[in-house]
Amino acid sequence: MNKPVMGIQLYTLRDHIRTAEDFDATLKRLSAMGVTDVQISAIGDFPAEEQRKALDNNNMKVCITHKSFDLMKEDLATLIKDHETIGCDALGIGSAPSESRGNSKNVRRFIAEAEEIGRELKKTGKTFNYHNHAFEFFRLDDMAKTMMDLLIDEADPELFNFIPDVAWIHYGGSDPVEVLRRMKGRVKVLHFKDYIIDDEGYRKFVSLGKGIVDLKACYEAAIELGIPYIMYEQDCDWVDDDPFKAVEESWAFMQSLEKGE
């Protein structure tokens, strides 16, 4: 079985991709580490053509993006054109809007809206993908199921895919490996993230391999399930407040997984 391609979710470095010049410099730094694939998220407001130029300059490919759900609903045609420019066939959202949570009616309305977007994307060979946090694994107000239960069981697999985040799954009280198996065939990109619970009982994100998530088991599951990509993402709490240092540490851990260490 093929191993997943490892890469970096650029949300981790969001403060360093605000301009075309910074984006190019960031990709250059990642390329020097051996990174060849990235996810674009929280990028600055500059044209897709300039993004493509920086990607080509650094021999970098984009496996998926995160974009606004509102933008998908309001101007999907422009997003499709921009993704064709950067050579990416997968569009994701970072979270469901607040009005799409809480009860089954809200979640099912969200599913219907997302499926309509997925239907339009499918016509151009692209996919809609959903990134989770922890709230999707909490019981809904009006039923014993969770939001994630509805997303997996009721959303059309041909139109609705996932970007599972293993740390948020774990923090939400579920087993990441079991969830990945429930999503079989619907995951192009898996997010690796790690965390600890500090002495005061608060969640704190840490570099990969330094927390409580069993990332080795998640990696083995990704191979078993044929998941093509694993992207490292860290929301905050970087090493010495330096996201690049966190990326370097986490990238080294990812390479050790690849080598079976």
Residue pairs with C-beta under 8 A, 6 or more apart in sequence:
1 223
1 224
1 226
2 223
2 226
2 228
3 223
3 258
4 190
4 219
4 222
4 223
4 227
4 228
4 229
4 230
5 36
5 37
5 63
5 228
5 229
5 230
6 35
6 37
6 229
6 230
6 231
6 232
6 251
6 254
6 255
6 258
7 35
7 36
7 37
7 38
7 39
7 63
7 229
7 230
7 231
7 232
8 30
8 35
8 38
8 39
8 231
8 232
8 247
8 251
9 38
9 39
9 41
9 191
9 231
9 232
9 233
10 17
10 26
10 38
10 39
10 40
10 41
10 42
10 43
11 39
11 41
11 42
11 66
11 94
11 233
11 235
12 232
12 233
12 234
12 235
12 238
12 243
12 246
12 247
13 26
13 243
13 244
13 247
14 41
14 42
14 43
15 243
16 22
16 25
16 26
16 243
16 244
17 23
17 26
17 40
17 42
17 43
17 44
18 43
18 44
19 44
19 46
20 44
20 46
20 50
20 51
20 53
20 54
22 44
23 43
23 44
23 46
23 50
23 51
23 54
24 53
24 54
24 57
24 58
27 38
27 54
27 55
27 57
27 58
27 60
28 57
28 58
29 244
30 38
30 58
30 60
30 247
31 58
31 59
31 60
33 247
33 248
33 251
34 251
34 255
35 60
35 251
36 59
36 60
36 61
37 60
37 61
37 62
37 63
37 229
37 231
38 60
38 61
38 62
38 63
38 231
39 62
39 63
39 64
39 65
39 66
39 189
39 231
39 233
40 51
40 62
40 65
40 66
40 86
40 88
41 65
41 66
41 94
42 66
43 51
48 81
48 82
48 83
48 85
48 86
49 85
51 85
51 86
52 85
52 86
52 87
54 60
55 61
55 62
55 86
55 87
61 87
62 86
62 87
62 88
63 88
63 90
63 188
63 189
63 228
63 229
63 231
64 88
64 90
64 91
64 92
64 129
64 163
64 188
64 189
64 229
64 231
65 83
65 88
65 90
65 91
65 92
66 92
66 93
66 94
66 131
67 79
67 91
67 92
67 93
68 93
69 93
69 96
69 97
69 113
69 114
70 97
71 79
72 79
72 91
72 93
72 117
72 128
73 113
73 117
76 117
76 120
76 121
79 91
80 120
80 121
80 124
80 126
83 89
83 91
83 126
84 124
89 125
89 126
89 127
90 126
90 127
90 129
90 161
90 188
90 189
91 121
91 126
91 127
91 128
91 129
92 128
92 129
92 130
92 131
92 163
92 189
93 129
93 130
93 131
94 131
95 131
95 132
95 133
96 107
96 110
96 130
96 136
96 147
97 110
99 106
100 106
100 107
100 109
100 110
101 107
101 135
101 147
102 140
102 141
103 140
103 141
103 142
103 143
104 140
104 142
104 143
104 145
104 150
105 142
107 140
107 147
107 150
107 151
108 150
108 154
111 150
111 151
111 154
111 155
111 160
114 128
114 130
114 155
114 159
114 160
115 128
115 155
115 156
115 159
115 160
117 128
118 127
118 128
118 156
118 158
118 159
118 160
118 161
119 159
121 127
121 128
122 158
122 159
127 161
127 188
128 159
128 160
128 161
129 161
129 162
129 163
129 188
129 189
130 151
130 160
130 161
130 162
130 163
131 162
131 163
131 164
131 165
131 191
132 148
132 162
132 163
132 164
132 165
132 168
132 169
132 172
133 165
133 168
133 172
134 168
134 169
134 171
134 172
134 173
135 147
135 172
136 146
136 147
136 148
136 151
136 172
137 146
137 147
137 148
137 169
137 172
137 173
137 174
138 146
138 147
138 172
138 173
139 145
139 146
140 146
140 147
140 150
148 174
148 179
151 160
151 162
152 162
152 182
152 183
157 185
157 186
160 186
161 186
161 187
161 188
162 183
162 186
162 187
163 187
163 188
163 189
163 190
163 191
164 176
164 179
164 180
164 183
164 187
164 190
164 191
165 191
165 193
165 233
166 176
166 190
166 191
166 192
166 193
166 213
166 215
166 218
167 191
167 192
167 193
167 194
167 195
167 205
167 211
167 213
168 193
169 175
169 176
169 179
170 176
170 195
170 212
170 213
171 195
171 203
176 213
176 214
176 217
176 218
176 221
177 214
177 217
177 218
177 221
180 187
180 190
180 218
180 221
180 222
180 225
180 227
181 221
181 225
184 225
187 225
187 227
188 227
188 228
188 229
189 227
189 228
189 229
189 230
189 231
190 218
190 222
190 227
190 229
190 230
190 231
191 230
191 231
191 232
191 233
192 208
192 215
192 218
192 230
192 231
192 232
192 233
192 250
192 254
193 205
193 208
193 213
193 232
193 233
193 234
193 235
194 205
194 206
194 207
194 208
194 209
194 210
194 211
194 212
194 213
194 215
194 250
195 203
195 204
195 205
195 206
195 211
195 212
195 213
196 203
196 204
196 206
196 210
196 211
196 212
197 203
197 204
197 212
198 204
204 237
205 211
205 234
205 235
205 236
205 237
206 237
207 234
207 239
207 246
207 249
207 250
207 253
208 215
208 232
208 249
208 250
208 253
208 254
209 215
209 250
209 253
209 256
210 249
215 253
215 257
216 257
219 230
219 257
221 227
222 230
230 254
232 247
232 250
232 251
232 254
234 243
234 246
234 247
234 250
238 245
238 246
239 245
239 246
239 249
